[in-house]
C-alpha cells in the first residue's frame, strides 16, 4: 500500500506572529518557517506503518512556492521515500488544496491519506474532510490511535464527550491529533540522504486544477490587548461586575 501524506509549510510554532503594516496578512518575510506540527505527526505515523510492514511507500506532498522544498526535505529526512511539490503562487485555500490532493491520490494510486487535522496558521480544519468527500472515501478525523490490518482500519478519535472508536475499509482519509504519536528527530545521516531523494515538481495546471481563491481577506489585525484582572471582595461584588461591567449575565 502507498501512503500519501500532505504537509504544509507554516510559521514556526514558537514564533510570535506579526501582522503586516498594511494589514494584508501575517508577516512571513525573514521569519523562521517549519513543518506544520500536525503534519509532522502524520509523517511519523506513516513511517511507523511502513516499519510495521503495512505500507510499502510513503509519498509526501506540499503545495505552494519553491520554498516548500525545505519542508519536504524535512519529511524525507524523517523517513519518507519520495516528495511531490505542486508549485503555485496563489493563496491556496482548503477546497483548492483538496482538489490538488485528489488529483495526486489518483495519479499516485495511494491507498491511504494521512494528514494533520489542521494547520496552525489558518486553523481551518477543512481540507481532510473535503478530500474525503471528493474521493468518496471513508474518513476518520481527530485520530489519536490508529491500527491497520487485513485491508481495514480501526481508529480512535477524540470528540467533545471523550473518545469514539471507528472501523472502516480502506482506502480512507485520516486526519491526526496531537496524542497519536511523538514525531522523531531526523538524524544527520538522514538529513544528508534526504538531499538525494527525488522531489517531483508539478503545477496546478499539470493536474488540471483551478486554484483561484474563493475567499478574499479584507483585513488582518492584532487582537485588542487584554485588560488586567480585578480582585473582588465578595460574591456580590463579582456578580455586580459581571452584570454591569462585563455584561455577561
VEXDREN-2710 file (C-alpha; in Angstrom, 1 decimal):
% VEXDREN-2710
k/r/px/py/pz
1/UNK/0.0/0.0/0.0
2/UNK/1.2/3.5/-0.8
3/UNK/0.5/6.3/1.7
4/UNK/0.2/9.9/0.7
5/UNK/1.0/12.4/3.4
6/UNK/0.2/16.1/2.7
7/UNK/2.3/18.6/4.6
8/UNK/2.3/22.3/4.9
9/UNK/5.0/25.0/5.5
10/UNK/3.9/27.3/8.2
11/UNK/5.3/30.0/10.6
12/UNK/7.3/28.2/13.3
13/UNK/5.1/27.4/16.3
14/UNK/7.4/29.2/18.7
15/UNK/7.5/32.5/16.7
16/UNK/5.0/35.2/17.7
17/UNK/3.0/36.2/14.6
18/UNK/3.2/39.8/13.5
19/UNK/0.7/41.5/11.2
20/UNK/1.9/43.3/8.1
21/UNK/2.0/47.1/8.3
22/UNK/-0.7/47.3/5.6
23/UNK/-3.0/44.8/7.4
24/UNK/-3.0/42.4/4.4
25/UNK/-1.8/39.3/6.3
26/UNK/0.8/37.9/8.7
27/UNK/4.4/38.8/8.1
28/UNK/6.3/35.9/6.7
29/UNK/9.4/37.6/5.4
30/UNK/12.7/36.8/7.2
31/UNK/11.0/34.6/9.8
32/UNK/11.5/31.0/10.7
33/UNK/9.3/28.6/8.9
34/UNK/8.7/24.9/9.8
35/UNK/6.6/21.9/9.1
36/UNK/3.1/22.2/10.5
37/UNK/3.2/20.2/13.8
38/UNK/0.1/18.1/12.9
39/UNK/1.7/17.3/9.6
40/UNK/4.8/16.0/11.4
41/UNK/2.6/13.6/13.4
42/UNK/1.1/12.4/10.1
43/UNK/4.5/11.7/8.6
44/UNK/5.6/9.9/11.8
45/UNK/2.5/7.7/11.7
46/UNK/3.1/6.8/8.1
47/UNK/6.7/5.8/8.8
48/UNK/5.5/3.6/11.7
49/UNK/3.1/1.9/9.4
50/UNK/5.8/1.2/6.9
51/UNK/8.1/-0.1/9.6
52/UNK/5.3/-2.4/10.7
53/UNK/5.0/-3.8/7.1
54/UNK/1.7/-2.2/6.4
55/UNK/2.9/0.2/3.8
56/UNK/5.4/-0.1/1.0
57/UNK/6.0/3.5/0.1
58/UNK/5.4/6.9/1.7
59/UNK/4.9/9.9/-0.6
60/UNK/4.8/13.4/1.0
61/UNK/3.2/16.3/-0.9
62/UNK/3.0/20.0/-0.5
63/UNK/1.6/22.9/-2.5
64/UNK/3.0/26.4/-2.5
65/UNK/6.1/28.3/-3.6
66/UNK/9.5/26.8/-4.2
67/UNK/10.4/27.5/-0.6
68/UNK/8.2/24.5/0.4
69/UNK/11.0/22.2/-0.8
70/UNK/12.7/22.7/2.5
71/UNK/9.6/21.4/4.3
72/UNK/9.6/18.4/2.0
73/UNK/13.2/17.7/2.7
74/UNK/12.4/17.6/6.4
75/UNK/9.8/14.9/5.8
76/UNK/12.2/13.0/3.6
77/UNK/14.9/13.1/6.4
78/UNK/12.3/11.7/8.8
79/UNK/11.9/8.7/6.5
80/UNK/9.5/9.4/3.6
81/UNK/10.5/7.9/0.3
82/UNK/9.5/10.5/-2.3
83/UNK/8.1/14.0/-2.4
84/UNK/5.9/16.0/-4.7
85/UNK/5.7/19.8/-4.8
86/UNK/2.8/21.4/-6.6
87/UNK/4.2/24.9/-7.3
88/UNK/1.6/27.6/-7.1
89/UNK/1.8/31.3/-6.1
90/UNK/-1.9/31.7/-5.3
91/UNK/-3.4/32.0/-1.8
92/UNK/-4.2/28.3/-1.6
93/UNK/-7.4/27.7/0.3
94/UNK/-8.8/24.4/1.6
95/UNK/-11.0/23.4/-1.3
96/UNK/-8.3/24.1/-3.9
97/UNK/-5.8/22.0/-1.8
98/UNK/-8.3/19.2/-1.5
99/UNK/-8.8/19.2/-5.3
100/UNK/-5.0/19.1/-5.8
101/UNK/-4.7/16.2/-3.3
102/UNK/-7.5/14.3/-5.0
103/UNK/-5.6/14.6/-8.3
104/UNK/-2.4/13.4/-6.6
105/UNK/-4.1/10.5/-5.0
106/UNK/-5.4/9.4/-8.4
107/UNK/-2.0/10.0/-10.0
108/UNK/-0.1/8.0/-7.4
109/UNK/-2.7/5.3/-6.7
110/UNK/-2.5/5.9/-3.0
111/UNK/-4.4/3.6/-0.7
112/UNK/-4.4/5.8/2.4
113/UNK/-4.1/9.5/3.1
114/UNK/-2.8/10.6/6.5
115/UNK/-2.7/14.3/7.2
116/UNK/-2.8/16.8/10.1
117/UNK/-6.2/17.7/11.3
118/UNK/-5.4/21.4/10.7
119/UNK/-2.6/23.8/10.0
120/UNK/-1.6/26.1/12.8
121/UNK/-1.7/29.2/10.6
122/UNK/-5.3/29.3/9.3
123/UNK/-6.7/26.7/11.7
124/UNK/-9.4/25.8/9.1
125/UNK/-9.7/22.1/9.8
126/UNK/-11.4/21.6/6.4
127/UNK/-9.0/20.0/3.9
128/UNK/-9.2/16.4/5.1
129/UNK/-13.0/16.4/5.2
130/UNK/-13.2/18.0/1.8
131/UNK/-10.7/15.5/0.3
132/UNK/-12.7/12.5/1.7
133/UNK/-15.9/13.9/0.1
134/UNK/-14.2/14.5/-3.3
135/UNK/-12.8/11.0/-3.2
136/UNK/-15.9/9.4/-1.8
137/UNK/-13.7/7.6/0.8
138/UNK/-14.5/6.9/4.4
139/UNK/-12.7/9.2/6.9
140/UNK/-11.6/9.3/10.5
141/UNK/-10.8/12.8/11.9
142/UNK/-9.0/13.9/15.1
143/UNK/-7.4/10.4/15.3
144/UNK/-5.4/9.6/18.5
145/UNK/-4.9/5.9/17.8
146/UNK/-4.7/4.0/14.5
147/UNK/-4.4/0.3/13.6
148/UNK/-4.5/-1.2/10.1
149/UNK/-4.7/-4.8/9.2
150/UNK/-6.3/-7.0/6.6
151/UNK/-7.4/-4.2/4.4
152/UNK/-9.4/-2.4/7.1
153/UNK/-8.7/0.3/9.6
154/UNK/-9.5/0.9/13.3
155/UNK/-9.2/4.3/14.7
156/UNK/-9.9/6.1/18.0
157/UNK/-10.8/9.7/17.6
158/UNK/-11.2/12.5/20.2
159/UNK/-14.7/14.0/20.5
160/UNK/-16.2/16.5/22.9
161/UNK/-17.6/13.8/25.1
162/UNK/-14.5/11.6/25.2
163/UNK/-13.3/9.0/22.7
164/UNK/-15.0/7.3/19.8
165/UNK/-13.9/4.1/18.1
166/UNK/-14.4/3.6/14.4
167/UNK/-13.8/0.7/12.0
168/UNK/-13.8/1.2/8.2
169/UNK/-12.4/-0.3/5.0
170/UNK/-9.5/1.1/3.0
171/UNK/-8.9/3.3/1.1
172/UNK/-9.6/6.1/3.6
173/UNK/-8.6/9.6/4.7
174/UNK/-7.2/10.1/8.2
175/UNK/-6.6/13.4/10.0
176/UNK/-4.4/13.1/13.1
177/UNK/-4.5/14.7/16.5
178/UNK/-1.6/15.6/18.9
179/UNK/-1.8/12.5/21.0
180/UNK/-1.3/10.0/18.2
181/UNK/2.5/9.9/18.5
182/UNK/5.7/11.8/19.2
183/UNK/7.5/12.7/15.9
184/UNK/11.1/11.5/15.6
185/UNK/14.0/13.8/15.1
186/UNK/15.9/13.4/11.8
187/UNK/19.5/12.3/12.2
188/UNK/22.4/13.9/10.4
189/UNK/22.9/11.0/8.1
190/UNK/19.2/11.0/7.3
191/UNK/19.3/14.7/6.5
192/UNK/22.3/14.1/4.1
193/UNK/20.4/11.2/2.4
194/UNK/17.3/13.3/2.1
195/UNK/19.2/15.8/-0.2
196/UNK/19.4/13.0/-2.8
197/UNK/15.8/11.8/-2.6
198/UNK/13.7/12.9/-5.5
199/UNK/11.2/15.8/-5.4
200/UNK/8.8/15.8/-8.4
201/UNK/7.7/19.3/-9.3
202/UNK/4.2/19.9/-10.8
203/UNK/1.9/22.8/-11.3
204/UNK/-1.8/23.1/-10.7
205/UNK/-2.2/23.3/-14.5
206/UNK/-0.5/19.9/-14.9
207/UNK/-3.2/18.4/-12.6
208/UNK/-6.0/20.3/-14.3
209/UNK/-7.0/22.2/-11.1
210/UNK/-8.0/25.9/-10.8
211/UNK/-6.6/27.2/-7.6
212/UNK/-8.0/30.7/-7.8
213/UNK/-9.1/31.9/-4.3
214/UNK/-12.8/31.8/-3.5
215/UNK/-12.5/33.9/-0.3
216/UNK/-10.9/37.3/-0.1
217/UNK/-9.1/38.6/3.0
218/UNK/-10.2/42.1/3.6
219/UNK/-8.0/42.9/6.6
220/UNK/-5.9/41.3/9.3
221/UNK/-5.4/43.0/12.6
222/UNK/-3.9/42.2/16.0
223/UNK/-6.4/41.3/18.8
224/UNK/-7.0/44.0/21.3
225/UNK/-4.8/43.8/24.4
226/UNK/-6.3/42.0/27.3
227/UNK/-7.2/44.2/30.3
228/UNK/-5.7/43.4/33.7
229/UNK/-7.7/41.2/36.1
230/UNK/-9.6/42.7/39.0
231/UNK/-10.0/41.4/42.5
232/UNK/-13.3/41.5/44.3
233/UNK/-14.1/41.3/48.0
234/UNK/-17.3/39.3/47.8
235/UNK/-19.6/37.2/45.6
236/UNK/-22.0/40.1/45.4
237/UNK/-19.2/42.3/44.0
238/UNK/-18.3/39.6/41.5
239/UNK/-21.9/39.3/40.3
240/UNK/-22.2/43.1/40.1
241/UNK/-19.1/43.4/37.9
242/UNK/-20.2/40.6/35.7
243/UNK/-23.6/42.2/35.2
244/UNK/-22.7/45.9/35.0
245/UNK/-19.1/45.9/33.5
246/UNK/-18.6/42.7/31.6
247/UNK/-22.4/42.4/30.8
248/UNK/-22.3/38.6/30.6
249/UNK/-25.2/38.0/32.9
END
